């Protein structure tokens, strides 16, 4: 049983790495920026509705509460004084999801 459990962990980790590599290759910098610009209808940063649309467009399967929590996290960590995340703030969050770093525990805290 222990050997089977260890095997599942190893296979799971390898699969995760492969999926992250696939996801990174799906969206180049220019594609990600153009999808952001499509969602950013008003041109002054994303509101929650636009952020939800962008997440769906990028294939993120987030619940309503997860979307709200992620949006709040991006706004809280952003440098802009406006409460609408810019592309750079969104990109920082996106890179955290894609990278080898662990996602900050606060990225999905439910308010």
N, CA, C and O atoms as CSV, one atom per row, in Angstrom:
chain,resi,resn,atom,element,x,y,z
A,1,UNK,N,N,0.821,-1.194,0.000
A,1,UNK,CA,C,0.000,0.000,0.000
A,1,UNK,C,C,0.865,1.258,0.000
A,1,UNK,O,O,0.576,2.212,-0.723
A,2,UNK,N,N,1.903,1.262,0.793
A,2,UNK,CA,C,2.775,2.440,0.835
A,2,UNK,C,C,3.419,2.686,-0.527
A,2,UNK,O,O,3.532,3.831,-0.963
A,3,UNK,N,N,3.837,1.619,-1.195
A,3,UNK,CA,C,4.473,1.753,-2.497
A,3,UNK,C,C,3.491,2.348,-3.509
A,3,UNK,O,O,3.861,3.197,-4.319
A,4,UNK,N,N,2.243,1.897,-3.454
A,4,UNK,CA,C,1.226,2.427,-4.362
A,4,UNK,C,C,0.992,3.913,-4.077
A,4,UNK,O,O,0.863,4.713,-5.004
A,5,UNK,N,N,0.938,4.277,-2.797
A,5,UNK,CA,C,0.761,5.679,-2.419
A,5,UNK,C,C,1.901,6.545,-2.910
A,5,UNK,O,O,1.675,7.639,-3.428
A,6,UNK,N,N,3.116,6.070,-2.754
A,6,UNK,CA,C,4.290,6.818,-3.214
A,6,UNK,C,C,4.271,6.951,-4.735
A,6,UNK,O,O,4.614,8.001,-5.278
A,7,UNK,N,N,3.872,5.887,-5.411
A,7,UNK,CA,C,3.770,5.924,-6.865
A,7,UNK,C,C,2.753,6.979,-7.320
A,7,UNK,O,O,3.004,7.720,-8.271
A,8,UNK,N,N,1.613,7.040,-6.639
A,8,UNK,CA,C,0.601,8.049,-6.965
A,8,UNK,C,C,1.153,9.467,-6.778
A,8,UNK,O,O,0.882,10.350,-7.592
A,9,UNK,N,N,1.909,9.682,-5.733
A,9,UNK,CA,C,2.493,11.004,-5.480
A,9,UNK,C,C,3.474,11.376,-6.589
A,9,UNK,O,O,3.459,12.501,-7.086
A,10,UNK,N,N,4.319,10.434,-6.969
A,10,UNK,CA,C,5.307,10.702,-8.020
A,10,UNK,C,C,4.618,10.997,-9.346
A,10,UNK,O,O,4.964,11.960,-10.029
A,11,UNK,N,N,3.649,10.173,-9.705
A,11,UNK,CA,C,2.921,10.377,-10.959
A,11,UNK,C,C,2.173,11.708,-10.926
A,11,UNK,O,O,2.148,12.428,-11.924
A,12,UNK,N,N,1.565,12.040,-9.793
A,12,UNK,CA,C,0.846,13.302,-9.654
A,12,UNK,C,C,1.753,14.500,-9.829
A,12,UNK,O,O,1.386,15.462,-10.504
A,13,UNK,N,N,2.936,14.457,-9.230
A,13,UNK,CA,C,3.885,15.566,-9.373
A,13,UNK,C,C,4.356,15.714,-10.810
A,13,UNK,O,O,4.452,16.830,-11.320
A,14,UNK,N,N,4.649,14.598,-11.468
A,14,UNK,CA,C,5.078,14.663,-12.869
A,14,UNK,C,C,3.977,15.217,-13.757
A,14,UNK,O,O,4.239,16.015,-14.657
A,15,UNK,N,N,2.741,14.794,-13.502
A,15,UNK,CA,C,1.612,15.278,-14.285
A,15,UNK,C,C,1.418,16.772,-14.088
A,15,UNK,O,O,1.150,17.493,-15.049
A,16,UNK,N,N,1.549,17.242,-12.867
A,16,UNK,CA,C,1.419,18.664,-12.570
A,16,UNK,C,C,2.437,19.480,-13.349
A,16,UNK,O,O,2.104,20.517,-13.922
A,17,UNK,N,N,3.675,19.011,-13.368
A,17,UNK,CA,C,4.722,19.730,-14.104
A,17,UNK,C,C,4.416,19.776,-15.595
A,17,UNK,O,O,4.620,20.803,-16.243
A,18,UNK,N,N,3.929,18.672,-16.137
A,18,UNK,CA,C,3.587,18.641,-17.558
A,18,UNK,C,C,2.434,19.594,-17.870
A,18,UNK,O,O,2.465,20.310,-18.871
A,19,UNK,N,N,1.428,19.597,-17.017
A,19,UNK,CA,C,0.286,20.483,-17.237
A,19,UNK,C,C,0.683,21.948,-17.146
A,19,UNK,O,O,0.190,22.773,-17.915
A,20,UNK,N,N,1.567,22.276,-16.216
A,20,UNK,CA,C,2.042,23.658,-16.111
A,20,UNK,C,C,2.798,24.063,-17.375
A,20,UNK,O,O,2.640,25.182,-17.862
A,21,UNK,N,N,3.619,23.155,-17.907
A,21,UNK,CA,C,4.364,23.459,-19.126
A,21,UNK,C,C,3.409,23.659,-20.302
A,21,UNK,O,O,3.609,24.554,-21.123
A,22,UNK,N,N,2.372,22.822,-20.382
A,22,UNK,CA,C,1.391,22.963,-21.459
A,22,UNK,C,C,0.661,24.283,-21.340
A,22,UNK,O,O,0.483,24.996,-22.327
A,23,UNK,N,N,0.241,24.608,-20.132
A,23,UNK,CA,C,-0.500,25.857,-19.926
A,23,UNK,C,C,0.355,27.064,-20.282
A,23,UNK,O,O,-0.137,28.014,-20.890
A,24,UNK,N,N,1.640,27.034,-19.907
A,24,UNK,CA,C,2.521,28.147,-20.235
A,24,UNK,C,C,2.684,28.285,-21.740
A,24,UNK,O,O,2.753,29.399,-22.259
A,25,UNK,N,N,2.746,27.161,-22.442
A,25,UNK,CA,C,2.937,27.226,-23.885
A,25,UNK,C,C,1.666,27.665,-24.610
A,25,UNK,O,O,1.737,28.164,-25.733
A,26,UNK,N,N,0.506,27.484,-23.980
A,26,UNK,CA,C,-0.746,27.871,-24.614
A,26,UNK,C,C,-0.880,29.376,-24.764
A,26,UNK,O,O,-1.413,29.861,-25.762
A,27,UNK,N,N,-0.407,30.102,-23.790
A,27,UNK,CA,C,-0.607,31.548,-23.780
A,27,UNK,C,C,0.726,32.277,-23.728
A,27,UNK,O,O,1.357,32.385,-22.676
A,28,UNK,N,N,1.134,32.767,-24.873
A,28,UNK,CA,C,2.338,33.581,-24.926
A,28,UNK,C,C,2.028,34.932,-24.291
A,28,UNK,O,O,0.879,35.235,-23.971
A,29,UNK,N,N,3.047,35.718,-24.117
A,29,UNK,CA,C,2.881,37.057,-23.543
A,29,UNK,C,C,1.919,37.890,-24.381
A,29,UNK,O,O,1.053,38.577,-23.838
A,30,UNK,N,N,2.068,37.831,-25.700
A,30,UNK,CA,C,1.208,38.647,-26.565
A,30,UNK,C,C,-0.242,38.145,-26.532
A,30,UNK,O,O,-1.172,38.951,-26.559
A,31,UNK,N,N,-0.440,36.826,-26.475
A,31,UNK,CA,C,-1.794,36.285,-26.409
A,31,UNK,C,C,-2.460,36.670,-25.102
A,31,UNK,O,O,-3.625,37.066,-25.079
A,32,UNK,N,N,-1.714,36.550,-24.017
A,32,UNK,CA,C,-2.259,36.910,-22.709
A,32,UNK,C,C,-2.626,38.385,-22.667
A,32,UNK,O,O,-3.684,38.751,-22.153
A,33,UNK,N,N,-1.757,39.232,-23.206
A,33,UNK,CA,C,-2.029,40.674,-23.226
A,33,UNK,C,C,-3.264,40.985,-24.088
A,33,UNK,O,O,-4.091,41.812,-23.707
A,34,UNK,N,N,-3.386,40.331,-25.234
A,34,UNK,CA,C,-4.540,40.608,-26.102
A,34,UNK,C,C,-5.838,40.129,-25.455
A,34,UNK,O,O,-6.867,40.789,-25.596
A,35,UNK,N,N,-5.815,39.004,-24.754
A,35,UNK,CA,C,-7.015,38.532,-24.054
A,35,UNK,C,C,-7.390,39.499,-22.928
A,35,UNK,O,O,-8.569,39.746,-22.679
A,36,UNK,N,N,-6.376,40.042,-22.254
A,36,UNK,CA,C,-6.635,41.032,-21.209
A,36,UNK,C,C,-7.276,42.271,-21.813
A,36,UNK,O,O,-8.235,42.808,-21.258
A,37,UNK,N,N,-6.754,42.726,-22.945
A,37,UNK,CA,C,-7.286,43.937,-23.579
A,37,UNK,C,C,-8.719,43.737,-24.057
A,37,UNK,O,O,-9.522,44.668,-24.011
A,38,UNK,N,N,-9.048,42.523,-24.519
A,38,UNK,CA,C,-10.419,42.234,-24.932
A,38,UNK,C,C,-11.352,42.319,-23.725
A,38,UNK,O,O,-12.448,42.871,-23.822
A,39,UNK,N,N,-10.917,41.774,-22.592
A,39,UNK,CA,C,-11.740,41.800,-21.384
A,39,UNK,C,C,-11.824,43.204,-20.794
A,39,UNK,O,O,-12.829,43.558,-20.177
A,40,UNK,N,N,-10.789,43.997,-20.975
A,40,UNK,CA,C,-10.696,45.346,-20.410
A,40,UNK,C,C,-11.381,46.339,-21.339
A,40,UNK,O,O,-10.726,47.167,-21.973
A,41,UNK,N,N,-12.685,46.249,-21.411
A,41,UNK,CA,C,-13.483,47.025,-22.356
A,41,UNK,C,C,-13.279,48.528,-22.181
A,41,UNK,O,O,-13.121,49.246,-23.168
A,42,UNK,N,N,-13.281,49.011,-20.945
A,42,UNK,CA,C,-13.183,50.446,-20.696
A,42,UNK,C,C,-11.760,50.963,-20.739
A,42,UNK,O,O,-11.546,52.173,-20.815
A,43,UNK,N,N,-10.785,50.072,-20.693
A,43,UNK,CA,C,-9.390,50.480,-20.801
A,43,UNK,C,C,-8.768,51.017,-19.536
A,43,UNK,O,O,-7.660,51.552,-19.578
A,44,UNK,N,N,-9.448,50.890,-18.408
A,44,UNK,CA,C,-8.893,51.432,-17.160
A,44,UNK,C,C,-8.639,50.351,-16.114
A,44,UNK,O,O,-8.581,50.656,-14.923
A,45,UNK,N,N,-8.489,49.121,-16.522
A,45,UNK,CA,C,-8.298,48.011,-15.598
A,45,UNK,C,C,-9.557,47.173,-15.540
A,45,UNK,O,O,-10.611,47.569,-16.037
A,46,UNK,N,N,-9.432,46.022,-14.932
A,46,UNK,CA,C,-10.550,45.082,-14.888
A,46,UNK,C,C,-11.442,45.288,-13.683
A,46,UNK,O,O,-10.963,45.523,-12.574
A,47,UNK,N,N,-12.746,45.199,-13.908
A,47,UNK,CA,C,-13.655,45.069,-12.775
A,47,UNK,C,C,-13.923,43.578,-12.585
A,47,UNK,O,O,-13.415,42.760,-13.351
A,48,UNK,N,N,-14.703,43.220,-11.591
A,48,UNK,CA,C,-14.909,41.812,-11.271
A,48,UNK,C,C,-15.546,41.049,-12.427
A,48,UNK,O,O,-15.149,39.920,-12.719
A,49,UNK,N,N,-16.515,41.647,-13.075
A,49,UNK,CA,C,-17.186,40.980,-14.190
A,49,UNK,C,C,-16.202,40.709,-15.335
A,49,UNK,O,O,-16.201,39.625,-15.917
A,50,UNK,N,N,-15.376,41.691,-15.645
A,50,UNK,CA,C,-14.384,41.528,-16.705
A,50,UNK,C,C,-13.333,40.484,-16.317
A,50,UNK,O,O,-12.890,39.696,-17.152
A,51,UNK,N,N,-12.941,40.488,-15.042
A,51,UNK,CA,C,-11.973,39.505,-14.554
A,51,UNK,C,C,-12.551,38.093,-14.669
A,51,UNK,O,O,-11.851,37.162,-15.068
A,52,UNK,N,N,-13.805,37.941,-14.326
A,52,UNK,CA,C,-14.472,36.640,-14.445
A,52,UNK,C,C,-14.467,36.171,-15.900
A,52,UNK,O,O,-14.181,35.008,-16.184
A,53,UNK,N,N,-14.787,37.085,-16.819
A,53,UNK,CA,C,-14.775,36.762,-18.250
A,53,UNK,C,C,-13.374,36.332,-18.693
A,53,UNK,O,O,-13.227,35.344,-19.412
A,54,UNK,N,N,-12.355,37.067,-18.268
A,54,UNK,CA,C,-10.977,36.760,-18.641
A,54,UNK,C,C,-10.567,35.385,-18.120
A,54,UNK,O,O,-9.934,34.613,-18.841
A,55,UNK,N,N,-10.918,35.075,-16.885
A,55,UNK,CA,C,-10.585,33.763,-16.318
A,55,UNK,C,C,-11.239,32.645,-17.120
A,55,UNK,O,O,-10.613,31.620,-17.390
A,56,UNK,N,N,-12.493,32.844,-17.498
A,56,UNK,CA,C,-13.180,31.836,-18.315
A,56,UNK,C,C,-12.511,31.710,-19.674
A,56,UNK,O,O,-12.336,30.603,-20.183
A,57,UNK,N,N,-12.138,32.836,-20.263
A,57,UNK,CA,C,-11.486,32.828,-21.571
A,57,UNK,C,C,-10.139,32.108,-21.525
A,57,UNK,O,O,-9.724,31.497,-22.509
A,58,UNK,N,N,-9.462,32.182,-20.389
A,58,UNK,CA,C,-8.170,31.521,-20.231
A,58,UNK,C,C,-8.290,30.070,-19.771
A,58,UNK,O,O,-7.284,29.385,-19.584
A,59,UNK,N,N,-9.512,29.612,-19.592
A,59,UNK,CA,C,-9.720,28.213,-19.233
A,59,UNK,C,C,-9.575,27.919,-17.757
A,59,UNK,O,O,-9.423,26.759,-17.375
A,60,UNK,N,N,-9.618,28.942,-16.914
A,60,UNK,CA,C,-9.561,28.712,-15.472
A,60,UNK,C,C,-10.951,28.347,-14.979
A,60,UNK,O,O,-11.906,29.095,-15.188
A,61,UNK,N,N,-11.061,27.226,-14.343
A,61,UNK,CA,C,-12.340,26.745,-13.846
A,61,UNK,C,C,-12.486,27.153,-12.382
A,61,UNK,O,O,-12.281,26.344,-11.478
A,62,UNK,N,N,-12.845,28.420,-12.159
A,62,UNK,CA,C,-12.972,28.950,-10.812
A,62,UNK,C,C,-14.442,29.121,-10.458
A,62,UNK,O,O,-15.256,29.505,-11.298
A,63,UNK,N,N,-14.767,28.832,-9.208
A,63,UNK,CA,C,-16.117,29.098,-8.736
A,63,UNK,C,C,-16.270,30.606,-8.553
A,63,UNK,O,O,-15.292,31.349,-8.638
A,64,UNK,N,N,-17.484,31.046,-8.306
A,64,UNK,CA,C,-17.722,32.465,-8.083
A,64,UNK,C,C,-16.919,33.010,-6.914
A,64,UNK,O,O,-16.338,34.092,-7.000
A,65,UNK,N,N,-16.890,32.259,-5.827
A,65,UNK,CA,C,-16.141,32.711,-4.646
A,65,UNK,C,C,-14.638,32.716,-4.902
A,65,UNK,O,O,-13.937,33.615,-4.438
A,66,UNK,N,N,-14.135,31.724,-5.633
A,66,UNK,CA,C,-12.709,31.694,-5.952
A,66,UNK,C,C,-12.336,32.876,-6.846
A,66,UNK,O,O,-11.271,33.473,-6.683
A,67,UNK,N,N,-13.209,33.205,-7.780
A,67,UNK,CA,C,-12.969,34.346,-8.662
A,67,UNK,C,C,-12.918,35.639,-7.853
A,67,UNK,O,O,-12.031,36.470,-8.051
A,68,UNK,N,N,-13.875,35.803,-6.941
A,68,UNK,CA,C,-13.894,36.998,-6.100
A,68,UNK,C,C,-12.657,37.077,-5.220
A,68,UNK,O,O,-12.082,38.151,-5.043
A,69,UNK,N,N,-12.246,35.936,-4.667
A,69,UNK,CA,C,-11.070,35.922,-3.798
A,69,UNK,C,C,-9.802,36.253,-4.584
A,69,UNK,O,O,-8.963,37.021,-4.114
A,70,UNK,N,N,-9.662,35.680,-5.772
A,70,UNK,CA,C,-8.489,35.954,-6.599
A,70,UNK,C,C,-8.465,37.420,-7.018
A,70,UNK,O,O,-7.412,38.057,-7.006
A,71,UNK,N,N,-9.628,37.952,-7.390
A,71,UNK,CA,C,-9.722,39.360,-7.781
A,71,UNK,C,C,-9.328,40.263,-6.607
A,71,UNK,O,O,-8.587,41.230,-6.783
A,72,UNK,N,N,-9.821,39.947,-5.431
A,72,UNK,CA,C,-9.469,40.727,-4.245
A,72,UNK,C,C,-7.988,40.658,-3.937
A,72,UNK,O,O,-7.387,41.649,-3.522
A,73,UNK,N,N,-7.398,39.488,-4.140
A,73,UNK,CA,C,-5.969,39.315,-3.893
A,73,UNK,C,C,-5.153,40.174,-4.853
A,73,UNK,O,O,-4.195,40.827,-4.441
A,74,UNK,N,N,-5.526,40.176,-6.124
A,74,UNK,CA,C,-4.797,40.978,-7.109
A,74,UNK,C,C,-4.903,42.457,-6.761
A,74,UNK,O,O,-3.913,43.185,-6.832
A,75,UNK,N,N,-6.097,42.905,-6.386
A,75,UNK,CA,C,-6.282,44.319,-6.015
A,75,UNK,C,C,-5.457,44.674,-4.794
A,75,UNK,O,O,-4.875,45.756,-4.730
A,76,UNK,N,N,-5.400,43.768,-3.820
A,76,UNK,CA,C,-4.680,44.048,-2.580
A,76,UNK,C,C,-3.179,44.129,-2.807
A,76,UNK,O,O,-2.501,44.930,-2.164
A,77,UNK,N,N,-2.648,43.310,-3.716
A,77,UNK,CA,C,-1.206,43.289,-3.933
A,77,UNK,C,C,-0.751,44.276,-4.989
A,77,UNK,O,O,0.450,44.466,-5.183
A,78,UNK,N,N,-1.695,44.909,-5.675
A,78,UNK,CA,C,-1.334,45.841,-6.742
A,78,UNK,C,C,-0.771,47.139,-6.206
A,78,UNK,O,O,-0.989,47.499,-5.049
A,79,UNK,N,N,-0.044,47.836,-7.062
A,79,UNK,CA,C,0.571,49.105,-6.684
A,79,UNK,C,C,-0.284,50.307,-7.062
A,79,UNK,O,O,-0.077,51.407,-6.550
A,80,UNK,N,N,-1.235,50.100,-7.947
A,80,UNK,CA,C,-2.052,51.222,-8.409
A,80,UNK,C,C,-2.989,51.682,-7.298
A,80,UNK,O,O,-3.373,50.909,-6.420
A,81,UNK,N,N,-3.339,52.947,-7.363
A,81,UNK,CA,C,-4.267,53.465,-6.371
A,81,UNK,C,C,-5.708,53.157,-6.745
A,81,UNK,O,O,-6.580,53.113,-5.877
A,82,UNK,N,N,-5.967,52.942,-8.047
A,82,UNK,CA,C,-7.311,52.560,-8.447
A,82,UNK,C,C,-7.526,51.106,-8.056
A,82,UNK,O,O,-6.578,50.325,-7.974
A,83,UNK,N,N,-8.773,50.758,-7.819
A,83,UNK,CA,C,-9.014,49.392,-7.374
A,83,UNK,C,C,-9.335,48.457,-8.536
A,83,UNK,O,O,-9.925,47.397,-8.332
A,84,UNK,N,N,-8.952,48.839,-9.747
A,84,UNK,CA,C,-9.117,47.965,-10.903
A,84,UNK,C,C,-7.731,47.496,-11.333
A,84,UNK,O,O,-6.889,48.314,-11.705
A,85,UNK,N,N,-7.489,46.195,-11.286
A,85,UNK,CA,C,-6.154,45.687,-11.618
A,85,UNK,C,C,-5.743,45.993,-13.054
A,85,UNK,O,O,-6.536,45.881,-13.989
A,86,UNK,N,N,-4.486,46.382,-13.200
A,86,UNK,CA,C,-3.902,46.629,-14.513
A,86,UNK,C,C,-3.386,45.307,-15.082
A,86,UNK,O,O,-3.435,44.270,-14.420
A,87,UNK,N,N,-2.899,45.363,-16.303
A,87,UNK,CA,C,-2.354,44.153,-16.919
A,87,UNK,C,C,-1.170,43.626,-16.118
A,87,UNK,O,O,-1.058,42.418,-15.909
A,88,UNK,N,N,-0.290,44.508,-15.669
A,88,UNK,CA,C,0.906,44.088,-14.941
A,88,UNK,C,C,0.531,43.374,-13.639
A,88,UNK,O,O,1.161,42.384,-13.268
A,89,UNK,N,N,-0.478,43.869,-12.957
A,89,UNK,CA,C,-0.925,43.232,-11.719
A,89,UNK,C,C,-1.539,41.864,-12.019
A,89,UNK,O,O,-1.282,40.891,-11.310
A,90,UNK,N,N,-2.352,41.799,-13.075
A,90,UNK,CA,C,-2.923,40.519,-13.476
A,90,UNK,C,C,-1.826,39.551,-13.879
A,90,UNK,O,O,-1.864,38.382,-13.496
A,91,UNK,N,N,-0.848,40.019,-14.646
A,91,UNK,CA,C,0.241,39.168,-15.120
A,91,UNK,C,C,1.045,38.612,-13.949
A,91,UNK,O,O,1.460,37.453,-13.983
A,92,UNK,N,N,1.270,39.417,-12.922
A,92,UNK,CA,C,1.976,38.928,-11.741
A,92,UNK,C,C,1.235,37.772,-11.090
A,92,UNK,O,O,1.847,36.784,-10.686
A,93,UNK,N,N,-0.082,37.896,-10.988
A,93,UNK,CA,C,-0.906,36.832,-10.416
A,93,UNK,C,C,-0.866,35.602,-11.314
A,93,UNK,O,O,-0.725,34.479,-10.828
A,94,UNK,N,N,-0.988,35.808,-12.618
A,94,UNK,CA,C,-0.971,34.706,-13.589
A,94,UNK,C,C,0.361,33.946,-13.506
A,94,UNK,O,O,0.382,32.716,-13.533
A,95,UNK,N,N,1.473,34.694,-13.405
A,95,UNK,CA,C,2.782,34.054,-13.302
A,95,UNK,C,C,2.896,33.234,-12.029
A,95,UNK,O,O,3.517,32.171,-12.033
A,96,UNK,N,N,2.301,33.714,-10.933
A,96,UNK,CA,C,2.302,32.936,-9.692
A,96,UNK,C,C,1.572,31.613,-9.876
A,96,UNK,O,O,1.979,30.596,-9.314
A,97,UNK,N,N,0.500,31.620,-10.658
A,97,UNK,CA,C,-0.245,30.386,-10.929
A,97,UNK,C,C,0.561,29.439,-11.799
A,97,UNK,O,O,0.446,28.221,-11.658
A,98,UNK,N,N,1.375,29.981,-12.697
A,98,UNK,CA,C,2.081,29.176,-13.678
A,98,UNK,C,C,3.448,28.712,-13.218
A,98,UNK,O,O,3.934,27.676,-13.672
A,99,UNK,N,N,4.067,29.450,-12.340
A,99,UNK,CA,C,5.466,29.210,-12.019
A,99,UNK,C,C,5.695,28.030,-11.106
A,99,UNK,O,O,4.766,27.338,-10.690
A,100,UNK,N,N,6.967,27.823,-10.805
A,100,UNK,CA,C,7.359,26.737,-9.915
A,100,UNK,C,C,7.136,27.097,-8.459
A,100,UNK,O,O,7.158,26.234,-7.581
A,101,UNK,N,N,6.919,28.397,-8.210
A,101,UNK,CA,C,6.697,28.819,-6.825
A,101,UNK,C,C,5.344,28.332,-6.354
A,101,UNK,O,O,4.427,28.131,-7.151
A,102,UNK,N,N,5.229,28.145,-5.064
A,102,UNK,CA,C,3.936,27.815,-4.477
A,102,UNK,C,C,3.080,29.069,-4.499
A,102,UNK,O,O,3.574,30.178,-4.293
A,103,UNK,N,N,1.806,28.883,-4.750
A,103,UNK,CA,C,0.880,30.004,-4.728
A,103,UNK,C,C,0.726,30.458,-3.283
A,103,UNK,O,O,0.560,29.640,-2.378
A,104,UNK,N,N,0.781,31.739,-3.082
A,104,UNK,CA,C,0.588,32.320,-1.765
A,104,UNK,C,C,-0.749,31.861,-1.204
A,104,UNK,O,O,-1.762,31.893,-1.902
A,105,UNK,N,N,-0.755,31.437,0.047
A,105,UNK,CA,C,-1.989,30.972,0.678
A,105,UNK,C,C,-3.094,32.014,0.640
A,105,UNK,O,O,-4.274,31.665,0.696
A,106,UNK,N,N,-2.731,33.288,0.545
A,106,UNK,CA,C,-3.719,34.345,0.545
A,106,UNK,C,C,-4.369,34.558,-0.826
A,106,UNK,O,O,-5.328,35.322,-0.939
A,107,UNK,N,N,-3.862,33.894,-1.862
A,107,UNK,CA,C,-4.362,34.122,-3.213
A,107,UNK,C,C,-5.818,33.681,-3.371
A,107,UNK,O,O,-6.522,34.179,-4.250
A,108,UNK,N,N,-6.265,32.772,-2.546
A,108,UNK,CA,C,-7.631,32.292,-2.659
A,108,UNK,C,C,-8.357,32.320,-1.316
A,108,UNK,O,O,-9.223,31.480,-1.072
A,109,UNK,N,N,-8.025,33.261,-0.447
A,109,UNK,CA,C,-8.737,33.381,0.824
A,109,UNK,C,C,-10.118,33.930,0.556
A,109,UNK,O,O,-10.282,34.908,-0.174
A,110,UNK,N,N,-11.100,33.300,1.145
A,110,UNK,CA,C,-12.480,33.729,0.943
A,110,UNK,C,C,-12.838,34.786,1.957
A,110,UNK,O,O,-12.614,34.631,3.157
A,111,UNK,N,N,-13.395,35.855,1.453
A,111,UNK,CA,C,-13.756,36.989,2.300
A,111,UNK,C,C,-15.062,36.711,2.989
A,111,UNK,O,O,-15.546,37.546,3.752
